């Protein structure tokens, strides 16, 4: 079997998994808060998803700090 090597072919952009939440973290100022309301039965699972979203954002923007907390009626995100 023979293979041909070509140059200059751009890598196709990966689509990846679509985001469940599109939280506007880049527009938040220090002291701002976002509340995401949800049913009590969903909070434990969704707080993990939201926390991972914030951690991925922080990886690209290391100077911005956030905290994610589980609340009685949803999940809260604070810019600190």
N, C-alpha and C positions, 0 to 999 in steps of 0.2 A: 504494500500500500504506500502511496506517495502523498506527501502533504505539501501544500504551498504556503509559504509565509508571506503575509502582506503587512504593510505598515500604513499608519495613518487612519485606521478604522476606529472611530470613537466607541467607547464602551457604552452599551445601552444603559440608560438610567433604570435602576431597580425601583419597582413600585412600592414594595414593602407593605406592611399591614396598615390599613387606614387607622387614624387616631380615633379613639372613642370620645375623647374630650379635646377641644381646641381652646385651651385656657390662655388668655392674653397676658402671659407673664412678662413679656417685654415692655408692656405699657405701665406696669405697676411701679409705684414709687415706694420708698421705705415707709413703713407704717400702714400701707394699704392692705386690705383684706378682701378675699373673694369667698363667698359662701356657696357651696354646691349642695342644694337640698335633695334629699332622697329618703326612701323608706328605711326604717330601722334595720330591716332584714338585709339590705344591700350594703350598708355602711362598711362593715368589716371587709368585704371583698373589694369594694370600690376605692377605699382609702389606699389600698396597695397599688391599684392601677394609677391613681392620681399621684401618689408619692413617686412612682417610677417615672411618670411624665415629667415631674418637677426635677428629678435627679438627672434625667437625660438633658433637660434644658440647662441645668447648672453645669453639666459637663462641657457644654459649648460656651457658657457664660459664667466663668468661675468667680467673677467679682460680685455677682448678684446672689444674695442668700435668701432662702425661703424656709418656712416651716409649715408642715402639713399636720393638721390635728383632726382626730375623729371627734365629732360633736354629737349631741343628742339627736339632732334633726338633719345631719348630713356631714359634710367634710369642709373644713376651713383651711384656706391657704393664706399665709401672711408673708409679706416681704419684710425682711428684717435687716 
